[in-house]
Amino acid sequence: MHLFISIIDVYTGKASFQDVYSTTNHMTVLFTTDKSTTRKGFLANFTTGYNLGKPESCSSSDFQCSSGECIANGSLCDGHPDCSDVSDESNCVLLQNGTQSTNGKVQLMMRSEWYTVCAEYWTNQLSEFMCQYLGFGTGNATLVPSPDDGKTFVTVRQAENGSLVLTPSDQCANGSVVYLRCITKPCGTRMVLHKNDGKIVGGENAKQGAWPWIVSLHFKGQHVCGAALVNNEWLVTASHCAYGRNVHPSDWEAVIGLHTQLNLTYPQTPIRRIDRIVMNPQYNKRTKDSDITMMHLEHKVNFTDYIQPICLPEKEQVFKPGMKCLIAGWGKVLEQGSVANILQEAEIPLITNEKCQQQLPEYNITQRMMCAGYEQGGVDSCQGDSGGPLMCQEDTRWILAGVTSFGYGCARPQRPGAYVRVTQFVDWIHNILN
């Protein structure tokens, strides 16, 4: 059963209305009234079938916008948005043959064709522009020999008004192309340094400022889930936290930079209302697969020692079984106990999905999940920790490896916790952030 992810439409009055379609196999209808009376009621007809409400597929010579419209392939990346959702201008830069997603030879798409960028006329400003277009921070370019692979080339110049002037050519005049190295935006850094008390159930009080990206999500004034700050306006959390509670985003508030639930008025603890909830369209409430959601802050936050973003992983990044990672949250400290007032933290080892499947036979552990926990139990996330981060350290940076999703009880022996494997959703997250 799939979850609807947005309000499809709102109808009032006595008139007949156009058909409403769900593009999943699930639709929720909410009825509200401002009066209590007895009248004739209403009549609603429904039917099921394949591809109801979906736009007709475009022809091979056309591009299908994310909104369903068809535009000519020649309109792709031509500098003029033709799709109502601008999806025809959103994936026009590529870094090819790099060692990571942050570096490679610059390629640009023009009218549905890819061109390698020549080095002449390239400037530092263009490096900055391209890296920021790709969702990174600053960047620097080096010149490498032009490949003899039969591909066409393009020179890029920046006009006085800031627009880009693209000129296709069969070869680069100086025999060089642009190799760009983008620097990821600062993230995953703990500004208030503490010794990790190491050892949530089985955890200990975290020091103030220890995990500056952890957010307490309040629904109608009560803490219900955790989340992770990934930039100054977006959070990552679990879909099951918002399931059935996503129609009115303003019912949600994000308490950022928080240490204790007993005092929400610290100057370093801003509270932001949520104005948009984007659930992953593949979320399955029954199987718990793809349990990941993005929430948008109504107003951006400023980064401080107590508020910092966590790093997103590389798409191909591997977090090996046995690696010790951290969880934190304000959830229950015992399976049948009360929730924590002070942020709890605990260290847990990652395990293989095969072992996790053996120890959680009630569930189907998919490649979009990862698991962590001790064989003897004793340390685990619990109710109220859902949506919070599973954090793994790489060098000095902390990476959002997982999102707290589900388990069987809390901290039971041979019952690990299950988390969303964030590497499987990095492209989806970046599409929303950008």
N, C-alpha and C positions, 0 to 999 in steps of 0.2 A: 504494500500500500504506500503510495507516494503522497507527499505533502504538498498542498498548494502553497505557493510562496508569495502571493500578493493578492490584493483586492482586485478581482476581475472587473467588477462594476457595482454600482449602487443604483437602485431603482426606487422611486417613490411615485405615488399617485395611482390613478385608475386606468391609465392607458395600457395597451398591449406593448410589449417590448421585443426588441430583436433577440435572437437566440444568443445564449451565453455558452461558451465552450471552455472546458478545461483541457489543457494539453497533457495532463496526467490521468491516471485512472481513479482520481479522488477529487471530490469537490465538497466544500463545506458551505452551507447556506445559513446565514444569520438573519433572524427576524427581530426587529426592534420596533417599538411603538411608544408614542408619548401619550396615548390614551388607553383607558380600559373600557371596552364596550363590546357589544355583540352585534355583528353584521354578517354579511353573506360569506365572508372568508375569501379565499383565493383559489385559483386553479393553476397548477404548475405541471407541465408535461416534461418528461425527460426520456432520453434514449441513450444507448451506448453504441459504440462502433469504432472502427479504426480511423485514425487521423481526422476525427471530427474537429472542425474549427482551425485546423492547420492550413497555412497558406499552400497553394499549389507550388510544387517545386519549379524553380526557374529553369530555363533552357540552358544548354551547355555553353551558350554564348553570353549568358548573364551571370551576375553575382547576386546571391541571395543575402540581403541584409539580415542582421540579427532580428530586426523587427518584422521580417517576412517579405519585404518589398523586393522586387527584382530591378536591378539596374544593369546597364551594359558593362561588360568586363573592362572596357576601355575607360570607364569612369573610376576604376579603382586607383586610389592614391594619386589623384590628379590635382590635389590641392583644393578641391571644391567638394564639400560634403553633399552627397546625393541621397544617402540614406537618412531617414528622419532621426535615427539613433547614432549617426556619424560612424557606423561600423565600417564603412568603406574607406575611412581615413585613419583607422586605428592600429593597423599592423603593417606599417610601411617601411620600417627600418629593421634590419637583421644584422647581427654580428655572427659571421660564419667562420668555422674552423678554429674557434678559440678553445682554450683549455677549460673555461667556465662560461656561464651565460653572460658574464660581465666583460668579456673581451673577444675580439675577433675582427676579421676584415669587414668593413662597413659595406653593406648592400642596401640599396634603396629600391622600392617598387615604384614603377611608374606605369600606369595604365595596364596593370596586371602582369608586367614583365619586371624581372629582377636585374639590376645593374650594379656592378662593382664600382665603388667611388674612387676616382682618381685623386692623387694628392695635391695637384696644383690648385691654388686658391683656398686650400683648407686652412682654417684658423683655429685658434684656441676657443673662440666663441662657438664655432661649429661643434667642437668636441663637447663642450658643456651642453649645448642644445640637444645633441643626439643622445647623450647619456641621460639627460633629464627626460627626454621623450620616452626612453626605455624604462623609466622609473628608478633610475639610479641617481647618484649624486654628481660629483665632478668627474672629469675624465681627461685623459691625455692621449695624444696620438703619436704614433711612429710611422715612418714610411717604409714600406716593404716592396720588393720587386713585383711588378705587375705580372699576374699569372697568365700563362699561355694556355688557357683552357677553353678558348672559343667563346667566352662570355663577352657581352657588351659592357661598356663603361659609361660613366657619367661624371661630369665635373659639377661641383656645387659651389655657388657663390651666394653671399648674403647681400641683398640689396639694401639701400639706405633706409627703406621703410621696414626692414627686418624680415621681409619675405625671402624665400630661397629661390634662386634661379638655377634650374637644372638643365644641363646641356648634354645629351647623349653623344657618344663618340665610339669609334671602332677600337681606339687605343688611347692610352694615356700619354700625353705629350712628353712628360718627364720620366716615363717608364715606371712610375711608382703608384701604389694604391695606399689607402689609409687603413692602418691597423689600430683599432681603438681599444683602450683599456679604461673601463668605467670603474669608479670607486663607489661601492655601496654606501648608502647614507649611514651615518653613525648609528649603531644599534647594539643591543645586547651587552651594554657596559654598566656595571654596578658602580655608581658614583660614590656611594657611601660604603667604604670598604669594611668588611667584617670577616672574622674567622668563621668558616662554615661549621655550625654546631652539628651539622650532618645528621643527625643520626642519620585536619588530616589526622588519621589513626596512627599512633606510633610515632608521631612527629614531635617537634619542639617549637617553642615560640621563635618566630623569625625576628631578627633585629629590625628596627625601623629603617626603612630605605633599602633593605636587603634585596628586594625584588621590585624594582621601580616600574615594571610594566604590568604587574598584576592589578586587575581591576575587580572591584566588587559590584556585581550587577544587582540592582534593587528593582523589584517589581511591586508597584504600588506601595513603596516605602519599606519593603522587607528584602533582606539579602536572600537571593535564591540560587545564584550561580556565580562562578568566576569568569574571567575573560582575560585576554592578553592584548595590550596596546601594541600595534604594529607600525603606526605612524601617529601624527598629531591629531588625527580625526577618525581613525578606524580601529575597531576591536575585532578579534577573532574569539568565538565562543562555540558552544555546542548547540546543534539544532534542537535537541530535545528540551533545552532550556526555554526556547521561545515557542515551541509547538503549541498552538492554540492560544498563544498570547502575543501574536505578532500583528494583529489587526490595528491596534492602536500603539504605535511605537512610543508615543509620549508617556505611556504608563511605566516606561522603563527609565531608570537613571543609572549612570555609571559613576561610581565613586572611585576617583583616581588618586594614587599616591597614599592609599589608606593603610594604616597599621592595625588599628583597633576599631571594632564596630561600636564601641562604647562612646566614641567621640568622633563625630563626622564634621566637626567645625574647625579642625586644624587649618591654619592658613595654607599649608602645603597639600591640602586635600580638596581639590576642586570637584564639584559635582556637575555633571553634564547630562542633559536630557538626550535620549536617543530619538532621532528623527527618521531613521531608515533601518529596516531589517532585511537582509538579503540571505535567505536560506539556500543552501546548495540544492539545486533541483533534483539531485539523485538521492536525497535523504529518504530513508525508509524507516519509518517509526517502528515497524514490527521487528525488522532484522537489525536495526540500529546502524545500518551501513551509511556511510557518507554523512556522519553526524557533525556537520560543521556549518557555521553561520557567521556572517559578517554583520556588525552593527556600526552605524555611523553616528558620530557625536554631532549634536546640533551646533555646537561651537567648538572650535579647535582648542587644544590645550597647549600651554607653553612647557617646554622641557625644563626640568630643574634637577637637583640632586635626587629628588624623590619621585620624579616622573621621567621615564625614558622608554623608548620602544625596544621590543625584543627583535632579534634578527629572524627573518624567514630563512628556511633552509634552501640550498640549491636543489633543483628538481631531481638530480641524480645523486644527491648526498645519501650516504649510508650510515645508519646508526646501528652499530654491531651489537649482537646479543652479548650480555655481560657488562656492557658499558653502564656506568653508574650515572643516573640522571636525577634531577630534582623535581619534586612536585610541591605545590603550596596552595593554601586556600583557607577559607573560613568555614569549612564544612564540619560535619560531626566528628568528634574526637573518639567516639566509640560507636559501634554499629547501632546500638539502641540508646546512645547517649545524646547529649546536647551539642549544639554547634559551638564553634570556637568564637570567642570575642577577639582574640589576638591572632594575627596571621600565623598559621602553622606551616612548617617546612619539613620535608623528609627526603632522604635519598633512597632511591630504589634502582635495582638492576633491570636492564632490558632482557627479555627472553625471546626465543624464536616464536614465530607464529604457529609452527607445528606443535611445540610444547604447550602453547597457549590453547590451541584447539583441543588437545588432550585434557587440559585442566578446566576448560570451559565448554564441555560437550553440548551444553544447552544452546550454544550460539554457533553461528557460522562465522568464523574468523576469516575475514577477507584480506586481500592485499592492501586495502584502504585502511586497515587497522594495524596497530602494534600493541604489544603488551609488556607489562613490567610488574615485578613483584618478587618477594622472597619466597622460597620453597616453604619455609616454616610460617609464612604469614607475618602478622604483627605490624606491618607498615603498609599503608594503602591510602588512596583517596576514598572519600565517602560522600554521602548525600550533602549537597551544598558546595562541593568542590567541582562539580560538573562544569565544563566549559573553561576551566582554568588550564594553565599551560603545563605540559611535560617539557622540562627545560634541560637541554644537554649542552655541555660546554665544549667549545672548539677554540683552542688557544686561549685567548682572554675573553672571547665573546660567548654569549649565551644564545642558543638557537631554539626556536619554537619547533621541537621535534614532534610533539603530539598535543592533542586537546583531550582533556579528561572526558570520557564518554560513559562507560558502564562497567559493571562487575557483578559478581555473585556475592552478596553481602559485602562486608568490609573487612579487609585484613585477615581473611581466613586462610589457613594453610592450604597450599596448592590451589589457590583461587586468585590468580593475578588480576590486576586491573587492566581494562582495555581502553585504548586511546585512539583517536583519529590520527592516521599517519599523514602528517601535513605535506610531505613531499609529493603526495598524490594529488594535492589540491593547489600547488603553488601557482600554476598557470591561471586557475580560476581566481585566486586571490589577487594576483597582479592585474588581471583584467578589470577587477572592481576598483583596485587602488588607482589605476591609471585612467 
